[in-house]
C-alpha cells in the first residue's frame, strides 16, 4: 500500500465527484474530458457499461461509475462528464457527475485508506488525499479498469 501511495505523491490528480463524494485519479491517465453524449448500447453488456462511442475512429467503451459503485440512480445533465482514459493500450470512458480541478498532492497529504467493507474494493484505493477541508478518495484507475469485473471491456473494445 505504501508503494501505491508514494506513486501518487508529487503528482497531479484530477478531482471528480460521484454523488456527495470526491475522488481523484492520476492526471497522466486522462486523455481528455468531454460532455456526456448518447452512446451505442451493447447487447448483454453489464449494466455499468453504458455502451460505446466512436471517438475519432476509436471505439471507446463508456463505464458509468455511479452504477458500478452502486451510488444511486444516475441522472445525466449539463454537468455530467466523460473522462476519457488511457489504460494500458486501451481507451476507456468513465462517466462521472462532474470534474472539479487538478490538484498536486504531497506525500504528507496522502493517508492510507481505512479497511472497511465499502462498495469499492480496497484493492482499488490508493489512499485518501487531504487538502484543507477536502478529502479525495484516490483510485488506482489502472487496476480498477483492468479488473475482472471489467473483463467485458476487453471483448467489447477488441
C-alpha positions in Angstrom: 0.0 0.0 0.0 2.8 2.4 0.8 4.3 2.0 -2.7 0.9 2.8 -4.2 0.6 6.0 -2.1 4.1 7.0 -3.0 3.4 6.6 -6.7 0.9 9.5 -6.4 2.8 11.9 -4.2 4.0 14.9 -6.1 1.8 14.0 -9.0 -1.2 15.8 -10.2 -4.6 14.3 -9.5 -7.8 15.0 -11.4 -10.6 15.5 -8.9 -14.2 14.4 -9.8 -17.4 13.8 -8.0 -19.8 10.9 -7.7 -22.8 11.7 -5.6 -21.5 13.5 -2.5 -18.0 12.0 -2.6 -14.9 13.4 -4.3 -12.5 11.1 -6.0 -9.1 11.6 -7.5 -7.2 9.8 -10.3 -3.7 10.2 -11.8 -3.9 13.0 -14.3 -1.4 11.2 -16.6 -4.1 8.5 -17.3 -6.5 11.2 -18.6 -6.6 11.8 -22.4 -9.5 14.3 -22.4 -12.7 15.4 -20.7 -15.9 15.8 -22.7 -19.6 16.2 -22.1 -21.8 13.2 -21.9 -23.2 12.2 -25.4 -25.5 9.5 -26.4 -23.9 6.1 -26.5 -24.5 3.0 -28.7 -25.8 0.2 -26.4 -24.1 -3.2 -26.5 -26.4 -6.2 -26.0 -25.7 -8.3 -22.9 -23.1 -5.9 -21.5 -23.1 -5.4 -17.7 -25.4 -2.6 -16.5 -22.4 -0.3 -15.7 -21.2 -0.3 -19.3 -23.5 2.3 -20.8 -22.3 1.4 -24.4 -19.6 2.6 -26.7 -18.8 5.9 -28.6 -16.8 6.4 -31.7 -14.0 8.9 -30.7 -12.2 9.9 -33.8 -12.3 6.4 -35.2 -11.6 4.6 -31.9 -14.4 2.6 -30.4 -14.5 3.5 -26.7 -16.5 1.6 -24.0 -18.2 4.0 -21.6 -18.5 3.0 -17.9 -20.9 4.7 -15.6 -19.1 4.8 -12.2 -22.3 5.6 -10.3 -23.8 2.3 -11.4 -20.5 0.4 -10.9 -20.2 1.7 -7.3 -24.0 1.4 -6.5 -24.3 5.1 -5.9 -27.9 5.5 -6.7 -29.8 6.1 -9.9 -27.6 8.1 -12.4 -29.0 11.2 -14.0 -27.4 12.9 -17.0 -27.4 16.7 -17.2 -25.2 19.5 -18.4 -22.6 18.8 -15.7 -22.2 15.1 -16.4 -18.9 14.5 -18.0 -17.0 11.6 -19.5 -13.3 11.3 -18.6 -11.5 9.6 -21.5 -8.7 7.4 -20.0 -5.7 5.7 -21.4 -5.4 2.4 -19.6 -2.5 0.4 -21.0 -3.2 0.1 -24.7 -6.9 0.7 -24.3 -9.1 3.8 -24.3 -12.0 3.8 -21.9 -14.6 6.5 -21.0 -15.7 7.0 -17.4 -19.0 8.8 -16.7 -18.9 11.0 -13.5 -21.1 13.7 -12.1 -18.6 16.5 -12.5 -14.9 17.3 -12.7 -13.7 20.0 -10.2 -10.0 20.6 -10.6 -6.4 19.3 -10.8 -4.5 19.1 -7.5 -0.9 18.3 -6.7 -0.6 16.1 -3.6 2.5 15.8 -1.4 3.3 12.5 0.4 2.0 14.1 3.7 -1.4 14.8 2.2 -2.0 11.1 1.3 -3.3 9.0 4.1 -3.8 5.2 4.0 -7.4 4.2 3.2 -9.2 2.5 6.1 -10.0 -1.1 5.7 -13.8 -1.4 5.5 -16.5 -3.1 3.5 -17.0 -0.2 1.1 -18.7 -0.5 -2.3 -15.3 0.0 -3.9 -13.0 -2.9 -3.0 -10.0 -1.5 -1.1 -7.6 -3.0 -3.7 -8.6 -0.1 -6.0 -7.9 2.5 -3.4 -4.6 4.3 -3.2 -5.5 6.2 -0.1 -7.2 9.4 0.9 -5.9 12.8 -0.2 -6.5 15.7 2.2 -6.4 19.3 1.0 -7.5 21.6 3.8 -11.2 20.7 4.4 -11.5 18.4 1.3 -10.9 14.7 1.2 -10.4 12.9 -2.1 -10.8 9.1 -2.4 -7.7 8.2 -4.5 -8.5 5.5 -7.0 -6.0 3.2 -8.8 -7.8 3.6 -12.1 -5.5 1.2 -14.0 -6.3 -1.6 -11.5 -10.0 -0.8 -11.5 -10.4 -0.7 -15.2 -8.4 -3.8 -15.8 -10.2 -5.8 -13.1 -12.1 -9.0 -13.7 -15.4 -7.1 -13.2 -14.5 -5.0 -16.2 -13.4 -8.1 -18.2 -16.1 -7.4 -20.8 -14.3 -4.2 -21.8 -11.6 -6.3 -23.4 -14.2 -8.1 -25.5 -16.1 -5.0 -26.5 -13.1 -2.9 -27.4 -11.2 -5.7 -29.1 
